[in-house]
Amino acid sequence: MLNNKSEYYSYADYDKPSFVNLAIKATKEFDLGKGIAMPLSLNFVHNAATKNTDFFGKDFLVAGISFGY
């Protein structure tokens, strides 16, 4: 988001451009044989709205795993 006009965060400065959430995602799929795949993902998320995320911090690392055939 390039501005805070949507007012998602109550502490926003609506007159300045800002990035609320930025994320980078990496995925890798492993073939386990017999048509079974195991995709892995790793996300790095940065939330610039510090007043709403003081308890958790601004940076988050999220991992995911699933199975499919």
C-alpha positions in Angstrom: 0.0 0.0 0.0 1.5 3.3 -1.0 -0.6 5.5 1.3 -2.7 5.2 4.4 -5.9 6.6 2.9 -7.7 3.3 3.6 -7.2 4.0 7.3 -6.4 0.4 8.2 -4.3 1.6 11.1 -5.5 4.2 13.5 -2.0 5.6 14.2 -1.3 6.3 10.5 -0.2 9.7 9.1 -2.6 10.0 6.2 -0.7 12.8 4.5 2.5 10.7 4.0 3.1 7.7 1.7 4.0 4.5 3.6 4.4 0.8 3.1 2.2 -1.1 5.6 3.2 -4.6 4.7 6.0 -5.9 2.6 6.6 -9.6 2.0 9.1 -11.9 0.3 8.2 -15.5 -0.3 10.4 -18.4 -1.4 9.0 -21.8 -2.3 10.5 -25.1 -3.2 8.6 -28.3 -4.2 10.1 -31.7 -3.5 9.0 -34.8 -5.4 8.6 -37.7 -3.0 7.8 -40.2 -5.7 4.5 -42.0 -6.8 2.9 -38.6 -7.6 3.4 -37.2 -4.1 4.8 -33.7 -3.8 5.8 -31.7 -0.7 5.9 -27.9 -1.3 7.8 -25.9 1.3 7.4 -22.1 1.7 9.2 -19.5 3.7 7.8 -15.9 4.0 9.5 -12.8 5.5 7.0 -10.1 6.3 7.8 -6.6 7.4 5.0 -4.5 8.9 5.9 -0.8 9.1 3.0 0.1 11.4 5.0 -0.2 14.7 2.3 1.3 17.0 0.0 -1.6 16.1 2.6 -4.3 16.4 4.7 -3.2 19.4 4.0 -6.5 21.2 5.1 -8.7 18.3 7.7 -6.6 16.6 7.9 -5.5 13.0 9.4 -8.5 11.2 7.9 -11.9 10.9 9.2 -15.2 9.5 6.5 -17.7 8.5 7.1 -21.3 7.3 4.7 -23.6 5.6 4.6 -27.2 4.5 1.9 -29.2 2.7 1.5 -32.5 0.8 -0.3 -33.1 -2.5 -0.7 -35.8 -5.1 
